Amino acid sequence: MQKIAMLGSGFIGRFYADSLQGYRNKDKIVSIYSRREESAKKFAEDYAVDFWTTDMEVAIARPEVDVVCISLPNHLHEAAVMLCCKHKKAVITTKPLGRNATEAKRMLEAVEQAGIFNGYLEDLVYTPKFIKAHESVKNGALGRILWAKSRETHPGPHSDWFWDIEQAGGGCILDLGCHCVEITRSYIGKDIRPVEVMCWADTQVKPIDAEDHSIGLVKYENGAIGQFEVSWTFRGGLDLRDEVMGTEGTIWTNSFLRTGFEMFTTGKGADYVAEKAESNSGWLFPVGDELNELGYNHMFMDMFNSLEQGKAPKETFYDGYVVNCILDAAYRSAKSKSWEPVQLDIWRGKTGVSKDSHLTAYDKDHYLVKEEVTHYGAKKLILKEKATGKIIERILN
Ligand SMILES: NC(=O)c1ccc[n+]([C@@H]2O[C@H](COP(=O)([O-])OP(=O)(O)OC[C@H]3O[C@@H](n4cnc5c(N)ncnc54)[C@H](O)[C@@H]3O)[C@@H](O)[C@H]2O)c1
């Protein structure tokens, strides 16, 4: 059993609390910090939390607290992490880890120096669909992974601070791109070094200083490419879709909007549909079990099992740091309009990986381009002669 101090009682704090305590769960929130007294009290009431406070350090330092869960706006993550280090409390924090890689690196170094358990709450690599798809990728069902794409777009976040570049640290690249980068990085291999990023970003709709729409490419040392598509200006709900393609296969997943649950209602008596749904009448796409579909249950299970077994969870502050480094390169690229290197002062994966070969041998004199049975029953082979480089065709009967 873990006793948790929750910092922040807003949107994600409540999603986390629903997941932590919503089922017949042994873990319990024992301390809640919120900026305003009325929100702290309300959260304490709703989740039967014995202690509430508007002083962050007090919430963390309580002797009964085993682990601190940071659900605060981005600009407060670092201060909260430093307090966890001071009081030697295990810490799990929501995404993004930092507003940039400099902050993330300071947090990573601080938790490691303090010797405390650290977990990065990247829920979207814990969704049931992702876990299953990732298993297939790891088992080789897709062959060599060439390209992984992740899209997260919605009509924009729900609180003022997200829209202020100073507090948030960026726009949709940081807010949503962090998910996409970790999803695609996981498919390609977290031990493969991301080398450079090309990114387009613009402020197309909202009256803000940050970007509200962006597309980026992340190149990895083995030649694989990750792609993210993010937007705070997409209309129609929350679009969460991933694709991964390898030499032997492809997986497409759709985690929201199209989950196989479609409903029509005139809107009479309608209520909550799903996160960021834009309407509650007409044809709707509810989500069966949002906490599970968004990965929260599997994520906390991994975090607390790992904490109890004294090992690192699947996602640590180190992963959060790598994600911030990639996103920093994306911001530089959006400005320079060219490929920008990913600056990773700390890298714990493989080094010197060479680009995978695209030359599949057919026999001692040829490479295989393609093999196909046509609609008229002929087996065709397209080959490349090793000696001359010439492309030839053979028809086998
Ligand atoms: N899927 C996800 O993993 C996911 C989803 C949403 C948000 N988040 C992350 O969670 C964190 C919090 O986001 P949220 O959506 O819960 O925000 P929110 O605005 O709904 O809640 C923020 C909470 O922090 C408290 N707070 C303390 N000091 C504050 C200050 N100076 N300004 C504003 N709030 C202050 C508020 O009282 C509130 O309880 C962010 O880092 C965000 O990126 C993650």
The ligand as an SDF file (V2000), in Angstrom:
LIG
                    3D

 44 48  0  0  0  0  0  0  0  0999 V2000
   -2.5790   13.1710  -19.8400 N   0  0  0  0  0  0  0  0  0  0  0  0
   -1.7980   13.7940  -19.0130 C   0  0  0  0  0  0  0  0  0  0  0  0
   -0.8110   13.2360  -18.6190 O   0  0  0  0  0  0  0  0  0  0  0  0
   -2.1410   15.1930  -18.5710 C   0  0  0  0  0  0  0  0  0  0  0  0
   -3.3930   15.7540  -18.8660 C   0  0  0  0  0  0  0  0  0  0  0  0
   -3.6640   17.0560  -18.4110 C   0  0  0  0  0  0  0  0  0  0  0  0
   -2.7040   17.7620  -17.7080 C   0  0  0  0  0  0  0  0  0  0  0  0
   -1.4870   17.2010  -17.4660 N   0  0  0  0  0  0  0  0  0  0  0  0
   -0.4350   17.9490  -16.7500 C   0  0  0  0  0  0  0  0  0  0  0  0
   -0.8310   18.1370  -15.3980 O   0  0  0  0  0  0  0  0  0  0  0  0
   -0.3390   19.3640  -14.8900 C   0  0  0  0  0  0  0  0  0  0  0  0
   -1.5170   20.1510  -14.3260 C   0  0  0  0  0  0  0  0  0  0  0  0
   -2.4780   20.3540  -15.3420 O   0  0  0  0  0  0  0  0  0  0  0  0
   -4.0430   20.3940  -15.0440 P   0  0  0  0  0  0  0  0  0  0  0  0
   -4.6960   20.1760  -16.3560 O   0  0  0  0  0  0  0  0  0  0  0  0
   -4.4040   19.5270  -13.9190 O   0  0  0  0  0  0  0  0  0  0  0  0
   -4.1720   21.9250  -14.6000 O   0  0  0  0  0  0  0  0  0  0  0  0
   -5.3130   22.5830  -13.7080 P   0  0  0  0  0  0  0  0  0  0  0  0
   -5.2320   24.0500  -13.9620 O   0  0  0  0  0  0  0  0  0  0  0  0
   -6.6250   21.8990  -13.9380 O   0  0  0  0  0  0  0  0  0  0  0  0
   -4.8830   22.2770  -12.2070 O   0  0  0  0  0  0  0  0  0  0  0  0
   -3.7310   22.8400  -11.6390 C   0  0  0  0  0  0  0  0  0  0  0  0
   -3.7050   22.6250  -10.1380 C   0  0  0  0  0  0  0  0  0  0  0  0
   -2.5240   23.2300   -9.6160 O   0  0  0  0  0  0  0  0  0  0  0  0
   -2.8720   24.1460   -8.5570 C   0  0  0  0  0  0  0  0  0  0  0  0
   -1.9780   25.3270   -8.5730 N   0  0  0  0  0  0  0  0  0  0  0  0
   -1.0780   25.6140   -7.6350 C   0  0  0  0  0  0  0  0  0  0  0  0
   -0.4190   26.7390   -7.9410 N   0  0  0  0  0  0  0  0  0  0  0  0
   -0.9120   27.1820   -9.0830 C   0  0  0  0  0  0  0  0  0  0  0  0
   -0.6160   28.3000   -9.9060 C   0  0  0  0  0  0  0  0  0  0  0  0
    0.3340   29.1830   -9.5640 N   0  0  0  0  0  0  0  0  0  0  0  0
   -1.3110   28.4500  -11.0460 N   0  0  0  0  0  0  0  0  0  0  0  0
   -2.2430   27.5430  -11.4030 C   0  0  0  0  0  0  0  0  0  0  0  0
   -2.5590   26.4520  -10.6630 N   0  0  0  0  0  0  0  0  0  0  0  0
   -1.9030   26.2740   -9.5190 C   0  0  0  0  0  0  0  0  0  0  0  0
   -4.3080   24.5270   -8.8560 C   0  0  0  0  0  0  0  0  0  0  0  0
   -4.9280   24.9530   -7.6710 O   0  0  0  0  0  0  0  0  0  0  0  0
   -4.8690   23.2410   -9.3930 C   0  0  0  0  0  0  0  0  0  0  0  0
   -5.2090   22.4180   -8.3150 O   0  0  0  0  0  0  0  0  0  0  0  0
    0.3890   20.0450  -16.0610 C   0  0  0  0  0  0  0  0  0  0  0  0
    1.7620   19.8160  -15.9710 O   0  0  0  0  0  0  0  0  0  0  0  0
   -0.1770   19.3340  -17.3010 C   0  0  0  0  0  0  0  0  0  0  0  0
    0.7300   19.3050  -18.3800 O   0  0  0  0  0  0  0  0  0  0  0  0
   -1.2110   15.9210  -17.8560 C   0  0  0  0  0  0  0  0  0  0  0  0
  1  2  1  0
  2  3  2  0
  2  4  1  0
  4  5  1  0
  4 44  2  0
  5  6  2  0
  6  7  1  0
  7  8  2  0
  8  9  1  0
  8 44  1  0
  9 10  1  0
  9 42  1  0
 10 11  1  0
 11 12  1  0
 11 40  1  0
 12 13  1  0
 13 14  1  0
 14 15  2  0
 14 16  1  0
 14 17  1  0
 17 18  1  0
 18 19  2  0
 18 20  1  0
 18 21  1  0
 21 22  1  0
 22 23  1  0
 23 24  1  0
 23 38  1  0
 24 25  1  0
 25 26  1  0
 25 36  1  0
 26 27  1  0
 26 35  1  0
 27 28  2  0
 28 29  1  0
 29 30  1  0
 29 35  2  0
 30 31  1  0
 30 32  2  0
 32 33  1  0
 33 34  2  0
 34 35  1  0
 36 37  1  0
 36 38  1  0
 38 39  1  0
 40 41  1  0
 40 42  1  0
 42 43  1  0
M  CHG  2   8   1  16  -1
M  END
$$$$
